[in-house]
Structure formats: C-alpha cells, structure tokens
Amino acid sequence: RPKDLLNRADPYYQQHVRGRDLNMEGWLDVLARNPRLLKGPIALLGDRAVLCEPPSLIYQLTKPVVRPVE
C-alpha cells in the first residue's frame, strides 16, 4: 500500500496528510507531489521491488524467489 511507504513522522505529513482517507490514486498523488515523504529509497530488480528502510533490505533482491507449484 502506498500509505505504508510514507514517513508519518515528517512535519508535512502531520500537518497535511494525517487522518486523510484516500484511495490508491490519492496516495500515489501525495507521493508524486511530496517525494520527501518516502521512508527510504525503493530498489527495483526485474518485477521485484524493496523499500530499503533500513538500507540493508536491498539484499532481499539477491535472494531467489520461491514461486508456488501450479
């Protein structure tokens, strides 16, 4: 969820975003207009993404993906 990517301790979040009930598009708009609200960088590899907060989480992208057998 986009809301989970936000730094809720940021003063801008506290003043302008806190308590709002937005749909997916609304949260993405908040992030697009206020990128400083991101908790940390997002690393991408192929079709996988990791919020690198803390930065060491980037190593999750190096682990093999276990997919269920169909």
DSSP file (Angstrom, degrees, kcal/mol; ACC not computed):
  #  RESIDUE AA STRUCTURE BP1 BP2  ACC     N-H-->O    O-->H-N    N-H-->O    O-->H-N    TCO  KAPPA ALPHA  PHI   PSI    X-CA   Y-CA   Z-CA
    1    1 A R    >         0   0    0      0, 0.0     3,-1.1     0, 0.0     4,-0.4   0.000 360.0 360.0 360.0 135.7    0.0    0.0    0.0
    2    2 A P  G >   +     0   0    0      0, 0.0     3,-1.7     0, 0.0     4,-0.4   0.854 360.0  63.3 -57.6 -35.5    1.4    3.5   -0.9
    3    3 A K  G >  S+     0   0    0      1,-0.3     3,-1.4     2,-0.2    21,-0.0   0.842  95.2  60.5 -59.3 -32.6    0.4    4.8    2.6
    4    4 A D  G <  S+     0   0    0     -3,-1.1    -1,-0.3     1,-0.3     4,-0.1   0.650  96.6  61.4 -70.0 -14.5    2.9    2.3    4.1
    5    5 A L  G <  S+     0   0    0     -3,-1.7    34,-2.7    -4,-0.4    35,-0.3   0.567  86.1 101.0 -85.4  -9.7    5.7    4.0    2.2
    6    6 A L  B <  S-A   38   0A   0     -3,-1.4     2,-1.1    -4,-0.4    32,-0.2  -0.529  74.8-127.9 -86.0 142.4    5.2    7.3    3.9
    7    7 A N    >   -     0   0    0     30,-3.3     3,-1.4    -2,-0.2     6,-0.3  -0.759  23.8-169.9 -82.4 100.0    7.3    8.7    6.8
    8    8 A R  T 3  S+     0   0    0     -2,-1.1    -1,-0.2     1,-0.3    10,-0.1   0.593  79.4  64.2 -73.5 -10.0    4.5    9.6    9.2
    9    9 A A  T 3  S+     0   0    0      4,-0.1    -1,-0.3    -3,-0.0    -2,-0.0   0.604  75.4 112.0 -85.7 -12.6    6.8   11.5   11.5
   10   10 A D  S <> S-     0   0    0     -3,-1.4     4,-2.3     1,-0.1     5,-0.2  -0.377  73.3-131.0 -62.7 135.4    7.5   14.1    8.8
   11   11 A P  H  > S+     0   0    0      0, 0.0     4,-2.2     0, 0.0     5,-0.2   0.856 107.3  54.5 -57.4 -37.0    6.0   17.5    9.7
   12   12 A Y  H  >>S+     0   0    0      2,-0.2     4,-3.0     1,-0.2     5,-0.6   0.931 108.7  48.7 -63.4 -43.5    4.4   17.9    6.3
   13   13 A Y  I  >>S+     0   0    0     -6,-0.3     5,-2.9     1,-0.2     4,-1.9   0.937 111.4  50.2 -59.0 -46.9    2.6   14.5    6.8
   14   14 A Q  I  <5S+     0   0    0     -4,-2.3    -1,-0.2     1,-0.2    -2,-0.2   0.872 118.8  37.4 -60.3 -39.1    1.5   15.5   10.2
   15   15 A Q  I  <5S+     0   0    0     -4,-2.2    -2,-0.2    -5,-0.2    -1,-0.2   0.868 132.9  16.8 -81.9 -38.2    0.1   18.9    9.0
   16   16 A H  I  <5S+     0   0    0     -4,-3.0    -3,-0.2    -5,-0.2    -2,-0.2   0.649 129.6  30.1-116.1 -18.5   -1.4   18.0    5.6
   17   17 A V  I ><<S+     0   0    0     -4,-1.9     3,-2.1    -5,-0.6    -3,-0.2   0.757  81.0 109.4-116.1 -35.8   -1.9   14.3    5.2
   18   18 A R  T 3 <S+     0   0    0     -5,-2.9     3,-0.1     1,-0.3    -4,-0.0  -0.124  87.5  15.5 -51.2 135.0   -2.5   12.7    8.6
   19   19 A G  T 3  S+     0   0    0      1,-0.3    -1,-0.3     0, 0.0     2,-0.2   0.372  91.3 133.2  84.6  -5.0   -6.1   11.4    9.1
   20   20 A R    <   -     0   0    0     -3,-2.1     2,-0.7     1,-0.0    -1,-0.3  -0.575  48.4-147.5 -81.7 142.8   -7.0   11.5    5.4
   21   21 A D        +     0   0    0     -2,-0.2     2,-0.3    -3,-0.1    -1,-0.0  -0.878  31.5 169.9-110.1  97.5   -8.7    8.5    3.9
   22   22 A L        -     0   0    0     -2,-0.7     2,-0.1     1,-0.1    -2,-0.0  -0.731  30.7-124.6-110.1 156.1   -7.5    8.4    0.3
   23   23 A N     >  -     0   0    0     -2,-0.3     4,-2.3     1,-0.1     5,-0.2  -0.307  47.1 -85.6 -83.7 179.5   -7.9    5.8   -2.4
   24   24 A M  H  > S+     0   0    0      1,-0.2     4,-2.4     2,-0.2     5,-0.2   0.904 130.6  49.9 -54.9 -46.1   -4.8    4.3   -4.2
   25   25 A E  H  > S+     0   0    0      1,-0.2     4,-2.0     2,-0.2    -1,-0.2   0.885 109.3  52.3 -62.3 -39.1   -4.7    7.1   -6.7
   26   26 A G  H  > S+     0   0    0      2,-0.2     4,-2.1     1,-0.2    -1,-0.2   0.910 110.3  47.0 -64.0 -43.6   -4.9    9.7   -4.0
   27   27 A W  H  X S+     0   0    0     -4,-2.3     4,-2.2     1,-0.2    -2,-0.2   0.901 111.7  51.0 -66.0 -40.1   -2.0    8.2   -2.0
   28   28 A L  H  X S+     0   0    0     -4,-2.4     4,-2.5    -5,-0.2    -1,-0.2   0.867 108.6  52.6 -64.9 -34.6    0.1    7.9   -5.2
   29   29 A D  H  X S+     0   0    0     -4,-2.0     4,-2.3     2,-0.2    -2,-0.2   0.907 107.2  51.8 -65.4 -42.2   -0.6   11.6   -5.9
   30   30 A V  H  X S+     0   0    0     -4,-2.1     4,-1.4     1,-0.2    -2,-0.2   0.931 112.9  45.7 -58.8 -45.6    0.6   12.5   -2.4
   31   31 A L  H  < S+     0   0    0     -4,-2.2    -2,-0.2     1,-0.2    -1,-0.2   0.897 111.6  51.5 -65.2 -40.9    3.8   10.6   -3.0
   32   32 A A  H  < S+     0   0    0     -4,-2.5    -1,-0.2     1,-0.2    -2,-0.2   0.880 116.3  40.1 -64.5 -37.9    4.3   12.1   -6.5
   33   33 A R  H  < S+     0   0    0     -4,-2.3    -1,-0.2     1,-0.2    -2,-0.2   0.670 127.5  33.0 -84.9 -17.5    3.9   15.7   -5.2
   34   34 A N    ><  +     0   0    0     -4,-1.4     3,-2.3    -5,-0.2    -1,-0.2  -0.498  62.2 163.7-137.5  65.1    5.9   15.1   -2.0
   35   35 A P  G >  S+     0   0    0      0, 0.0     3,-1.8     0, 0.0    -1,-0.1   0.740  71.0  72.6 -60.9 -21.3    8.7   12.5   -2.7
   36   36 A R  G 3  S+     0   0    0      1,-0.3    -5,-0.1    -3,-0.1   -29,-0.0   0.675  83.1  71.8 -66.8 -13.6   10.5   13.6    0.5
   37   37 A L  G <  S+     0   0    0     -3,-2.3   -30,-3.3    -6,-0.2    -1,-0.3   0.618  71.1 112.1 -76.2 -11.9    7.7   11.7    2.4
   38   38 A L  B <  S-A    6   0A   0     -3,-1.8   -32,-0.2   -32,-0.2   -33,-0.1  -0.387  70.3-136.9 -61.8 137.1    9.1    8.4    1.3
   39   39 A K  S    S-     0   0    0    -34,-2.7    -1,-0.1     1,-0.2   -33,-0.1   0.830  75.8 -35.0 -62.5 -32.6   10.6    6.4    4.2
   40   40 A G  S    S-     0   0    0    -35,-0.3    -1,-0.2    13,-0.1    13,-0.2  -0.964  84.6 -52.0-173.5 179.0   13.5    5.4    2.0
   41   41 A P        -     0   0    0      0, 0.0    11,-2.9     0, 0.0     2,-0.5  -0.310  44.9-134.3 -69.0 154.6   14.6    4.6   -1.5
   42   42 A I  E     -B   51   0B   0      9,-0.2     2,-0.4    10,-0.1     9,-0.2  -0.957  16.9-154.9-111.1 121.4   12.9    1.9   -3.4
   43   43 A A  E     -B   50   0B   0      7,-2.7     7,-2.3    -2,-0.5     2,-0.4  -0.794   8.6-161.1 -97.9 138.5   15.1   -0.6   -5.2
   44   44 A L  E     +B   49   0B   0     -2,-0.4     2,-0.3     5,-0.2     5,-0.2  -0.938  16.9 172.0-120.8 141.1   13.8   -2.5   -8.3
   45   45 A L  E >   -B   48   0B   0      3,-2.4     3,-1.9    -2,-0.4     2,-0.3  -0.850  67.9 -51.2-146.6 109.1   15.1   -5.6   -9.9
   46   46 A G  T 3  S-     0   0    0     -2,-0.3    -1,-0.0     1,-0.3     0, 0.0  -0.469 123.4 -18.0  62.5-124.0   13.0   -7.1  -12.7
   47   47 A D  T 3  S+     0   0    0     -2,-0.3     2,-0.3    -3,-0.1    -1,-0.3   0.176 121.2  93.3 -99.2  17.3    9.5   -7.4  -11.4
   48   48 A R  E <   -B   45   0B   0     -3,-1.9    -3,-2.4    13,-0.0     2,-0.3  -0.839  50.2-174.6-112.9 149.0   10.5   -7.1   -7.8
   49   49 A A  E     -B   44   0B   0     -2,-0.3     2,-0.4    -5,-0.2    -5,-0.2  -0.993   4.3-168.8-141.4 146.9   10.8   -4.1   -5.5
   50   50 A V  E     -B   43   0B   0     -7,-2.3    -7,-2.7    -2,-0.3     2,-0.8  -0.996  23.4-134.2-138.1 130.6   12.0   -3.4   -2.0
   51   51 A L  E     -B   42   0B   0     -2,-0.4     2,-1.9    -9,-0.2    -9,-0.2  -0.772  26.4-144.1 -78.7 114.8   11.6   -0.4    0.3
   52   52 A C        +     0   0    0    -11,-2.9    -1,-0.1    -2,-0.8     6,-0.1  -0.427  39.5 153.8 -87.7  64.8   15.2   -0.1    1.5
   53   53 A E  S    S+     0   0    0     -2,-1.9    -2,-0.1     1,-0.3   -13,-0.1  -0.854  80.0  26.2-130.9  96.0   14.5    1.1    5.1
   54   54 A P  S >  S-     0   0    0      0, 0.0     3,-2.2     0, 0.0    -1,-0.3   0.479 102.8-127.6 -77.6 165.1   16.9    0.1    6.5
   55   55 A P  G >  S+     0   0    0      0, 0.0     3,-1.9     0, 0.0     4,-0.2   0.764 102.3  72.4 -55.4 -28.5   19.3    0.1    3.5
   56   56 A S  G >  S+     0   0    0      1,-0.3     3,-1.7     2,-0.1     4,-0.2   0.675  76.7  80.6 -64.1 -15.2   20.4   -3.5    4.2
   57   57 A L  G X   +     0   0    0     -3,-2.2     3,-2.1     1,-0.3     4,-0.3   0.675  69.9  82.6 -65.4 -14.9   17.0   -4.7    2.9
   58   58 A I  G X  S+     0   0    0     -3,-1.9     3,-1.7     1,-0.3    -1,-0.3   0.809  77.3  70.2 -58.6 -26.9   18.3   -4.2   -0.6
   59   59 A Y  G X  S+     0   0    0     -3,-1.7     3,-1.4     1,-0.3     4,-0.5   0.676  78.6  77.3 -66.1 -15.9   19.9   -7.7   -0.2
   60   60 A Q  G X  S+     0   0    0     -3,-2.1     3,-0.9     1,-0.3    -1,-0.3   0.809  85.4  63.1 -61.4 -27.6   16.4   -9.2   -0.3
   61   61 A L  G <  S+     0   0    0     -3,-1.7    -1,-0.3    -4,-0.3    -2,-0.2   0.709  96.4  57.9 -70.7 -18.3   16.6   -8.7   -4.1
   62   62 A T  G <  S+     0   0    0     -3,-1.4    -1,-0.2    -4,-0.3    -2,-0.2   0.601  86.5  94.6 -87.1 -11.0   19.5  -11.1   -4.3
   63   63 A K  S <  S-     0   0    0     -3,-0.9     2,-0.0    -4,-0.5    -3,-0.0  -0.580  86.4-106.0 -80.2 141.8   17.5  -14.0   -2.7
   64   64 A P        -     0   0    0      0, 0.0     2,-0.5     0, 0.0    -1,-0.1  -0.354  31.6-119.2 -66.0 147.3   15.8  -16.4   -5.1
   65   65 A V        -     0   0    0     -4,-0.1     2,-0.7    -3,-0.0    -4,-0.0  -0.764  19.2-147.8 -88.6 127.1   12.1  -16.1   -5.4
   66   66 A V        -     0   0    0     -2,-0.5    -1,-0.0     0, 0.0     0, 0.0  -0.864  17.3-167.6 -97.1 115.4   10.2  -19.2   -4.5
   67   67 A R        -     0   0    0     -2,-0.7     3,-0.0     1,-0.1     2,-0.0  -0.821  26.0-105.9-104.4 142.3    7.1  -19.5   -6.6
   68   68 A P        -     0   0    0      0, 0.0     2,-0.3     0, 0.0    -1,-0.1  -0.331  35.5-111.6 -64.9 145.8    4.3  -21.9   -5.7
   69   69 A V              0   0    0      1,-0.1     0, 0.0    -2,-0.0     0, 0.0  -0.620 360.0 360.0 -77.5 132.8    4.0  -25.0   -8.0
   70   70 A E              0   0    0     -2,-0.3    -1,-0.1    -3,-0.0     0, 0.0   0.428 360.0 360.0-101.6 360.0    0.9  -24.9  -10.1
